[in-house]
Amino acid sequence: MTDATLANLANGMPNWAELDGLVAISSSPTDVNRGAFEVMARLKKPVVATGGTSVGQMAAAGCVVVGGSGGSVATTPASKSIVAAASLAGYWGLPYEPATSSSVSATSSIALHSLLDGVLPLVLAGCLTRWVASVLVQILPAVLSRWLRAEALFAALSSGRVLSAAVSAVAG
Protein backbone atom coordinates (compact mmCIF):
# COMPACT_ATOMS: atom_id res chain seq x y z
CA MET A 1 0.00 0.00 0.00
CA THR A 2 1.45 3.38 -0.94
CA ASP A 3 1.70 6.32 1.41
CA ALA A 4 -0.98 8.29 -0.46
CA THR A 5 -3.33 5.29 -0.53
CA LEU A 6 -3.01 4.79 3.22
CA ALA A 7 -3.54 8.49 3.93
CA ASN A 8 -6.64 8.57 1.68
CA LEU A 9 -7.96 5.38 3.24
CA ALA A 10 -7.78 6.79 6.73
CA ASN A 11 -8.88 10.31 5.85
CA GLY A 12 -11.80 9.75 3.53
CA MET A 13 -13.17 6.27 4.00
CA PRO A 14 -15.29 5.00 6.85
CA ASN A 15 -13.60 1.58 6.88
CA TRP A 16 -10.23 2.83 8.15
CA ALA A 17 -10.80 0.71 11.25
CA GLU A 18 -9.89 -2.33 9.12
CA LEU A 19 -6.30 -1.15 9.26
CA ASP A 20 -4.75 -3.11 12.11
CA GLY A 21 -1.19 -1.83 12.05
CA LEU A 22 1.79 -0.92 9.90
CA VAL A 23 5.11 -2.63 9.25
CA ALA A 24 7.58 -0.06 7.94
CA ILE A 25 10.84 -1.20 6.33
CA SER A 26 13.40 1.47 5.41
CA SER A 27 10.84 4.25 5.55
CA SER A 28 11.15 7.99 5.79
CA PRO A 29 8.66 9.25 8.39
CA THR A 30 9.58 12.92 7.94
CA ASP A 31 9.65 12.94 4.14
CA VAL A 32 8.25 10.46 1.59
CA ASN A 33 6.14 8.44 4.04
CA ARG A 34 5.09 11.31 6.27
CA GLY A 35 1.37 11.03 5.47
CA ALA A 36 1.20 7.38 6.48
CA PHE A 37 2.83 8.03 9.83
CA GLU A 38 0.62 11.03 10.54
CA VAL A 39 -2.39 8.77 9.98
CA MET A 40 -0.97 6.03 12.20
CA ALA A 41 -0.28 8.55 14.96
CA ARG A 42 -3.79 10.00 14.72
CA LEU A 43 -5.45 6.56 14.72
CA LYS A 44 -3.17 5.26 17.49
CA LYS A 45 -2.52 2.09 15.49
CA PRO A 46 0.62 0.03 16.18
CA VAL A 47 3.73 0.49 14.05
CA VAL A 48 6.68 -1.89 13.74
CA ALA A 49 9.72 -0.54 11.93
CA THR A 50 13.39 -0.92 11.10
CA GLY A 51 16.14 1.64 11.50
CA GLY A 52 17.13 3.55 14.61
CA THR A 53 16.68 7.11 13.35
CA SER A 54 13.37 6.52 11.59
CA VAL A 55 11.92 4.60 14.55
CA GLY A 56 12.82 7.53 16.80
CA GLN A 57 11.20 9.96 14.37
CA MET A 58 8.02 7.86 14.34
CA ALA A 59 7.86 7.85 18.12
CA ALA A 60 8.49 11.61 18.22
CA ALA A 61 5.63 12.11 15.74
CA GLY A 62 3.25 10.33 18.12
CA CYS A 63 3.12 6.89 16.53
CA VAL A 64 2.50 3.87 18.76
CA VAL A 65 5.81 2.12 18.02
CA VAL A 66 5.49 -1.43 19.34
CA GLY A 67 8.70 -2.90 17.97
CA GLY A 68 11.66 -2.35 15.77
CA SER A 69 14.85 -3.94 14.61
CA GLY A 70 18.23 -2.42 14.02
CA GLY A 71 20.35 -1.81 10.99
CA SER A 72 21.36 -4.07 8.15
CA VAL A 73 24.59 -5.61 9.46
CA ALA A 74 23.86 -9.16 10.63
CA THR A 75 20.11 -8.50 10.57
CA THR A 76 18.48 -11.03 8.29
CA PRO A 77 15.07 -10.71 6.66
CA ALA A 78 13.97 -13.63 8.83
CA SER A 79 14.97 -11.86 12.06
CA LYS A 80 13.21 -8.67 10.96
CA SER A 81 10.06 -10.69 10.23
CA ILE A 82 10.19 -12.38 13.62
CA VAL A 83 10.54 -9.00 15.37
CA ALA A 84 7.54 -7.60 13.46
CA ALA A 85 5.31 -10.62 14.08
CA ALA A 86 6.29 -10.95 17.75
CA SER A 87 5.82 -7.23 18.39
CA LEU A 88 2.37 -7.06 16.83
CA ALA A 89 1.28 -10.31 18.49
CA GLY A 90 2.42 -8.96 21.86
CA TYR A 91 0.59 -5.68 21.30
CA TRP A 92 -2.64 -7.49 20.44
CA GLY A 93 -2.21 -10.06 23.23
CA LEU A 94 -1.91 -12.98 20.82
CA PRO A 95 0.44 -15.94 21.23
CA TYR A 96 3.37 -16.12 18.82
CA GLU A 97 6.04 -18.73 18.44
CA PRO A 98 8.61 -18.27 15.66
CA ALA A 99 9.70 -21.18 13.52
CA THR A 100 12.54 -23.14 15.06
CA SER A 101 15.88 -23.57 13.34
CA SER A 102 15.02 -27.22 12.63
CA SER A 103 12.11 -26.10 10.45
CA VAL A 104 14.21 -23.64 8.45
CA SER A 105 17.14 -24.72 6.32
CA ALA A 106 20.51 -23.22 7.22
CA THR A 107 21.05 -21.66 3.80
CA SER A 108 17.65 -19.96 3.68
CA SER A 109 18.42 -17.95 6.81
CA ILE A 110 21.66 -16.46 5.43
CA ALA A 111 21.29 -12.95 4.05
CA LEU A 112 24.23 -12.45 1.71
CA HIS A 113 23.72 -8.68 1.52
CA SER A 114 23.98 -8.46 5.31
CA LEU A 115 27.27 -10.32 5.25
CA LEU A 116 28.60 -8.09 2.47
CA ASP A 117 27.50 -4.94 4.30
CA GLY A 118 29.68 -5.95 7.22
CA VAL A 119 32.68 -7.21 5.25
CA LEU A 120 32.92 -4.63 2.47
CA PRO A 121 34.38 -1.83 4.65
CA LEU A 122 37.05 -4.23 5.90
CA VAL A 123 38.00 -5.31 2.38
CA LEU A 124 38.19 -1.69 1.22
CA ALA A 125 40.32 -0.74 4.26
CA GLY A 126 42.67 -3.64 3.52
CA CYS A 127 43.06 -2.61 -0.11
CA LEU A 128 43.64 1.03 0.84
CA THR A 129 46.21 0.05 3.48
CA ARG A 130 48.08 -2.10 0.97
CA TRP A 131 48.11 0.72 -1.58
CA VAL A 132 49.36 3.27 0.98
CA ALA A 133 52.07 0.84 2.08
CA SER A 134 53.24 0.35 -1.53
CA VAL A 135 53.44 4.12 -2.04
CA LEU A 136 55.33 4.59 1.23
CA VAL A 137 57.86 1.92 0.28
CA GLN A 138 58.62 3.88 -2.88
CA ILE A 139 58.91 7.35 -1.32
CA LEU A 140 60.11 6.57 2.20
CA PRO A 141 63.85 6.31 1.44
CA ALA A 142 63.89 9.80 -0.10
CA VAL A 143 61.82 11.27 2.72
CA LEU A 144 64.01 9.69 5.39
CA SER A 145 67.16 10.91 3.65
CA ARG A 146 65.86 14.50 3.57
CA TRP A 147 64.68 14.25 7.18
CA LEU A 148 68.06 12.95 8.37
CA ARG A 149 69.89 15.77 6.54
CA ALA A 150 67.50 18.31 8.07
CA GLU A 151 68.00 16.74 11.50
CA ALA A 152 71.80 16.99 11.14
CA LEU A 153 71.52 20.63 10.03
CA PHE A 154 69.23 21.44 12.98
CA ALA A 155 71.66 19.78 15.39
CA ALA A 156 74.55 21.76 13.95
CA LEU A 157 72.59 25.03 14.14
CA SER A 158 71.50 24.42 17.71
CA SER A 159 75.05 23.59 18.82
CA GLY A 160 76.33 26.87 17.43
CA ARG A 161 79.03 25.31 15.19
CA VAL A 162 77.44 26.47 11.94
CA LEU A 163 76.56 29.88 13.35
CA SER A 164 80.07 30.55 14.62
CA ALA A 165 81.56 29.44 11.29
CA ALA A 166 79.19 31.79 9.42
CA VAL A 167 80.08 34.73 11.73
CA SER A 168 83.77 34.02 11.28
CA ALA A 169 83.40 33.92 7.52
CA VAL A 170 81.50 37.23 7.43
CA ALA A 171 83.81 38.94 9.92
CA GLY A 172 86.94 37.52 8.33
C-alpha positions as CSV (number, residue, x, y, z in Angstrom):
1,M,0.0,0.0,0.0
2,T,1.4,3.4,-0.9
3,D,1.7,6.3,1.4
4,A,-1.0,8.3,-0.5
5,T,-3.3,5.3,-0.5
6,L,-3.0,4.8,3.2
7,A,-3.5,8.5,3.9
8,N,-6.6,8.6,1.7
9,L,-8.0,5.4,3.2
10,A,-7.8,6.8,6.7
11,N,-8.9,10.3,5.9
12,G,-11.8,9.8,3.5
13,M,-13.2,6.3,4.0
14,P,-15.3,5.0,6.9
15,N,-13.6,1.6,6.9
16,W,-10.2,2.8,8.1
17,A,-10.8,0.7,11.2
18,E,-9.9,-2.3,9.1
19,L,-6.3,-1.1,9.3
20,D,-4.8,-3.1,12.1
21,G,-1.2,-1.8,12.1
22,L,1.8,-0.9,9.9
23,V,5.1,-2.6,9.3
24,A,7.6,-0.1,7.9
25,I,10.8,-1.2,6.3
26,S,13.4,1.5,5.4
27,S,10.8,4.2,5.5
28,S,11.2,8.0,5.8
29,P,8.7,9.3,8.4
30,T,9.6,12.9,7.9
31,D,9.6,12.9,4.1
32,V,8.2,10.5,1.6
33,N,6.1,8.4,4.0
34,R,5.1,11.3,6.3
35,G,1.4,11.0,5.5
36,A,1.2,7.4,6.5
37,F,2.8,8.0,9.8
38,E,0.6,11.0,10.5
39,V,-2.4,8.8,10.0
40,M,-1.0,6.0,12.2
41,A,-0.3,8.6,15.0
42,R,-3.8,10.0,14.7
43,L,-5.4,6.6,14.7
44,K,-3.2,5.3,17.5
45,K,-2.5,2.1,15.5
46,P,0.6,0.0,16.2
47,V,3.7,0.5,14.1
48,V,6.7,-1.9,13.7
49,A,9.7,-0.5,11.9
50,T,13.4,-0.9,11.1
51,G,16.1,1.6,11.5
52,G,17.1,3.6,14.6
53,T,16.7,7.1,13.4
54,S,13.4,6.5,11.6
55,V,11.9,4.6,14.6
56,G,12.8,7.5,16.8
57,Q,11.2,10.0,14.4
58,M,8.0,7.9,14.3
59,A,7.9,7.8,18.1
60,A,8.5,11.6,18.2
61,A,5.6,12.1,15.7
62,G,3.3,10.3,18.1
63,C,3.1,6.9,16.5
64,V,2.5,3.9,18.8
65,V,5.8,2.1,18.0
66,V,5.5,-1.4,19.3
67,G,8.7,-2.9,18.0
68,G,11.7,-2.4,15.8
69,S,14.8,-3.9,14.6
70,G,18.2,-2.4,14.0
71,G,20.3,-1.8,11.0
72,S,21.4,-4.1,8.2
73,V,24.6,-5.6,9.5
74,A,23.9,-9.2,10.6
75,T,20.1,-8.5,10.6
76,T,18.5,-11.0,8.3
77,P,15.1,-10.7,6.7
78,A,14.0,-13.6,8.8
79,S,15.0,-11.9,12.1
80,K,13.2,-8.7,11.0
81,S,10.1,-10.7,10.2
82,I,10.2,-12.4,13.6
83,V,10.5,-9.0,15.4
84,A,7.5,-7.6,13.5
85,A,5.3,-10.6,14.1
86,A,6.3,-11.0,17.7
87,S,5.8,-7.2,18.4
88,L,2.4,-7.1,16.8
89,A,1.3,-10.3,18.5
90,G,2.4,-9.0,21.9
91,Y,0.6,-5.7,21.3
92,W,-2.6,-7.5,20.4
93,G,-2.2,-10.1,23.2
94,L,-1.9,-13.0,20.8
95,P,0.4,-15.9,21.2
96,Y,3.4,-16.1,18.8
97,E,6.0,-18.7,18.4
98,P,8.6,-18.3,15.7
99,A,9.7,-21.2,13.5
100,T,12.5,-23.1,15.1
101,S,15.9,-23.6,13.3
102,S,15.0,-27.2,12.6
103,S,12.1,-26.1,10.5
104,V,14.2,-23.6,8.5
105,S,17.1,-24.7,6.3
106,A,20.5,-23.2,7.2
107,T,21.1,-21.7,3.8
108,S,17.7,-20.0,3.7
109,S,18.4,-17.9,6.8
110,I,21.7,-16.5,5.4
111,A,21.3,-12.9,4.1
112,L,24.2,-12.5,1.7
113,H,23.7,-8.7,1.5
114,S,24.0,-8.5,5.3
115,L,27.3,-10.3,5.2
116,L,28.6,-8.1,2.5
117,D,27.5,-4.9,4.3
118,G,29.7,-6.0,7.2
119,V,32.7,-7.2,5.2
120,L,32.9,-4.6,2.5
121,P,34.4,-1.8,4.7
122,L,37.1,-4.2,5.9
123,V,38.0,-5.3,2.4
124,L,38.2,-1.7,1.2
125,A,40.3,-0.7,4.3
126,G,42.7,-3.6,3.5
127,C,43.1,-2.6,-0.1
128,L,43.6,1.0,0.8
129,T,46.2,0.0,3.5
130,R,48.1,-2.1,1.0
131,W,48.1,0.7,-1.6
132,V,49.4,3.3,1.0
133,A,52.1,0.8,2.1
134,S,53.2,0.3,-1.5
135,V,53.4,4.1,-2.0
136,L,55.3,4.6,1.2
137,V,57.9,1.9,0.3
138,Q,58.6,3.9,-2.9
139,I,58.9,7.3,-1.3
140,L,60.1,6.6,2.2
141,P,63.9,6.3,1.4
142,A,63.9,9.8,-0.1
143,V,61.8,11.3,2.7
144,L,64.0,9.7,5.4
145,S,67.2,10.9,3.7
146,R,65.9,14.5,3.6
147,W,64.7,14.2,7.2
148,L,68.1,12.9,8.4
149,R,69.9,15.8,6.5
150,A,67.5,18.3,8.1
151,E,68.0,16.7,11.5
152,A,71.8,17.0,11.1
153,L,71.5,20.6,10.0
154,F,69.2,21.4,13.0
155,A,71.7,19.8,15.4
156,A,74.6,21.8,14.0
157,L,72.6,25.0,14.1
158,S,71.5,24.4,17.7
159,S,75.1,23.6,18.8
160,G,76.3,26.9,17.4
161,R,79.0,25.3,15.2
162,V,77.4,26.5,11.9
163,L,76.6,29.9,13.4
164,S,80.1,30.5,14.6
165,A,81.6,29.4,11.3
166,A,79.2,31.8,9.4
167,V,80.1,34.7,11.7
168,S,83.8,34.0,11.3
169,A,83.4,33.9,7.5
170,V,81.5,37.2,7.4
171,A,83.8,38.9,9.9
172,G,86.9,37.5,8.3
